[in-house]
Amino acid sequence: MKNICIYFQVHDPFNLQTFRFFDIGESKSYYNYELIEKEIKEATTYYYIPTNEYLLKLLQHCKGNLKLSFNISTTALELFLVYSPRLISSFRQLADTGQVEFTGNVASNSIVSLSGDDQTFLQNIKRSQQRIEYYFGQKPLLFVNTDLLFTNQIAKNVAKTEYPAILTNGINRILQWRSPNYLYSSEKQSQLKILFRNEKISNDLTAFLNFESHSLEELTNDFNVITPEEPLVNIYLNYKALGGIKRQNKYRLFGELVSKLVKSNAFRFELPSEIITSYGPIAEIGTDEPVCWTEGFHPSYYPGNELQKEAIKQLFKLADKVENTKNNNIQIDWQYLQTSDHFHLMDHNHPDYQHENQENRMYKSKYDAYINFMNILSDFRIRLKREAKSKKKVLTHFHSTKNHSITEFK
């Protein structure tokens, strides 16, 4: 019997606002709160809340035969807490069914795993794991890196954590002749299990829900052509594929697919933890070239173009300075500046640049996105310098006062 594991990605970033050269050093906020609030309220109203309610009913209707998992970024959780607290309660209701699991990830949907800063990477993994446990009462067993990023070096770092397994994208670059429908282990860290997203079925399901192509028969045929020996089908897609204005039609399509698979004797739905504990790896696998999945981009997208690589390099040069400050606002901004969305916008293939309508674009081009980010980074450096000077003054005053007190005592 083939085991199907469906993962929904839920992510919303702290969008940056326009930050010009003359804004540097002027104590201007980095974030476009008006846009952030608008996007979160739209997502809550048209996607997340109604879809959570639908899935809760579907899970109850299936009586344990349907199981789902969610990968929710910490930035999304923080935005929900501010703009839509009931959404967190809605996800908790799903968790309480016992048929839903939450995967671990990297705090703030950070791009840190590409930076070479292993310490910050491990800190962000731990921070995210703590948030998932706090909000949903579950200790995640499966790690899902930002954009499903995977390399041998990433595997080496994840193996240092409590996670026994990682999910990445099943593309030819890493799989070659192999099937994504098995469990593997890292060739450099054999204790770390690797699950692969079935790219064809995941993309076909997304297209099916968006009414772009494929009938229900064609989609189910994607499942039927999998050989009996292949035990796993990992389906990973954006949660918003299930919502929107036409969500009722999407719910009907998704329900029909689930019903057809549940009634079949060839398939069953499982949770990531069940897959990880029930199956052993059939072979070791690895790659030094990044493997990823980012909606709207090529699966060989990373390590990115020169703008992206330079922005990532300059950002993580500041890691040690941030580590030495106790300023909470600086620490928070440090997290939000690492979010992958800022770097996606530095690529001309970003969906924003593919539409003729420029009104809703954050930037006119990838160069504008890069310049805006670097201006913010220049301001962030100034704040770090000011914080270091302030700390030095406090220490100097402390030692001076201490020495004066000792002299008086003598």
C-alpha positions, 0 to 999 in steps of 0.5 A, spaced: 500 500 500 502 506 498 502 512 503 501 519 501 503 524 506 500 531 504 504 538 506 501 545 506 506 550 506 504 557 510 508 563 510 507 570 510 513 575 511 514 582 514 514 586 507 519 591 507 517 598 505 521 603 500 527 605 504 531 610 500 538 613 501 536 619 505 532 614 510 539 611 512 540 613 519 533 617 520 530 611 525 525 609 519 521 603 520 523 597 515 517 594 514 510 596 510 505 595 515 500 597 511 501 592 506 502 587 511 496 588 515 492 588 508 495 581 506 494 578 512 487 580 513 486 578 505 489 571 507 485 570 513 479 572 510 479 568 503 484 563 504 486 560 511 480 561 516 475 558 511 480 552 508 481 550 516 474 550 517 473 546 511 479 541 512 476 540 519 470 538 517 473 533 512 477 530 517 471 529 521 468 526 515 473 521 513 474 518 520 481 518 521 482 516 514 485 523 512 491 525 515 495 532 513 501 536 515 503 543 515 509 547 515 508 554 518 513 559 518 515 563 524 513 570 521 506 567 519 505 565 526 507 572 529 503 576 524 497 571 525 498 573 533 498 581 531 492 581 526 488 574 526 489 571 533 483 566 532 487 563 526 492 560 531 486 557 534 483 555 528 490 551 527 490 548 534 483 545 532 486 541 527 492 539 531 487 537 536 484 532 531 490 527 532 490 527 524 494 533 523 502 534 524 506 540 524 513 540 521 519 544 523 523 549 519 528 555 520 525 561 524 523 567 519 523 563 513 531 565 513 535 564 508 541 562 513 543 555 510 546 558 504 550 563 508 555 558 511 553 561 518 552 554 521 551 557 528 546 562 526 542 556 522 542 552 528 540 557 532 534 559 528 532 551 527 532 551 535 528 557 535 522 555 530 522 548 534 520 551 540 515 556 537 511 550 534 511 546 541 509 552 544 503 554 539 501 547 537 503 542 543 507 538 538 515 536 538 516 536 530 520 530 527 521 532 520 525 538 518 523 542 512 528 548 510 526 554 507 524 553 500 526 546 501 533 547 501 538 541 501 545 540 500 550 535 504 552 541 508 545 542 510 544 535 512 551 535 516 548 541 520 541 538 521 544 532 523 546 536 529 539 537 531 534 533 534 531 532 527 531 525 525 529 527 518 529 532 512 524 533 506 527 536 500 525 537 493 525 530 488 528 533 482 533 529 477 539 533 480 539 529 486 535 523 484 538 522 477 535 515 476 532 514 482 524 515 484 522 520 489 517 515 492 522 512 497 526 514 504 533 515 503 539 517 508 544 522 507 550 520 504 554 524 509 550 523 515 547 516 515 543 517 521 539 523 517 533 520 513 531 524 507 524 524 504 523 527 497 517 531 494 514 528 488 515 534 484 510 531 478 504 530 483 505 536 487 505 540 481 499 537 478 495 537 484 496 545 484 495 546 477 488 541 478 486 546 484 487 552 480 483 549 474 489 550 469 489 543 467 488 536 469 482 532 470 481 528 476 482 522 472 488 524 469 491 526 476 489 520 480 493 516 474 499 520 476 498 516 483 496 509 479 502 509 475 507 508 481 509 501 482 507 497 488 514 497 490 514 504 491 511 506 498 511 513 499 508 519 495 510 526 499 506 532 496 508 539 498 504 545 496 502 552 497 496 552 502 493 558 498 492 553 492 486 551 496 483 558 497 481 564 494 475 567 491 473 560 487 475 556 494 468 552 494 470 549 487 477 548 490 474 544 496 469 540 491 475 538 487 480 536 493 474 532 496 473 528 490 480 526 490 481 525 497 474 520 497 477 517 491 484 515 494 481 513 501 476 508 497 482 505 494 485 499 497 492 502 494 493 508 498 492 511 505 494 517 508 500 518 513 503 523 518 510 525 517 512 522 524 509 515 521 513 515 515 519 516 519 518 511 524 515 506 520 520 506 514 528 505 513 532 508 508 533 504 501 540 507 499 544 513 501 544 520 497 547 527 497 549 533 493 553 539 494 549 543 489 543 546 492 536 543 491 530 547 492 523 548 491 520 555 490 513 556 487 514 560 481 522 559 480 526 553 477 528 547 482 535 549 481 534 556 483 539 557 488 545 559 490 542 565 486 544 570 482 550 575 483 545 580 487 542 575 491 549 572 493 552 579 495 546 581 499 546 574 503 554 575 504 553 582 506 547 580 511 551 575 514 557 578 515 553 582 521 552 576 525 557 576 530 555 584 531 548 582 532 550 576 537 554 581 541 548 586 542 542 585 547 538 590 544 531 586 542 529 591 537 535 589 533 535 582 534 528 582 531 530 586 525 536 581 524 531 575 524 526 579 519 531 581 514 533 574 513 527 572 510 527 569 503 522 573 500 527 579 500 532 575 496 526 572 491 525 579 489 532 580 487 531 575 481 527 578 474 523 571 474 519 573 480 512 573 479 511 580 481 515 582 474 511 577 470 505 581 470 504 588 466 500 591 471 505 595 475 500 597 481 501 592 485 509 591 485 513 592 491 519 594 486 520 595 478 525 591 478 530 586 481 535 592 482 530 596 485 529 590 490 537 589 491 538 597 492 532 597 497 535 592 501 542 594 501 539 601 504 536 598 510 542 594 511 546 600 511 541 603 516 542 596 520 550 597 520 549 604 523 544 602 529 549 596 530 555 601 531 551 606 535 549 600 540 556 598 540 558 605 542 553 605 547 555 599 550 562 601 551 560 607 554 556 603 559 562 599 561 567 605 561 562 608 566 561 602 570 569 601 571 570 608 573 565 608 578 567 601 581 575 604 581 572 610 585 568 606 590 575 602 591 579 608 592 574 611 597 574 604 601 581 604 602 
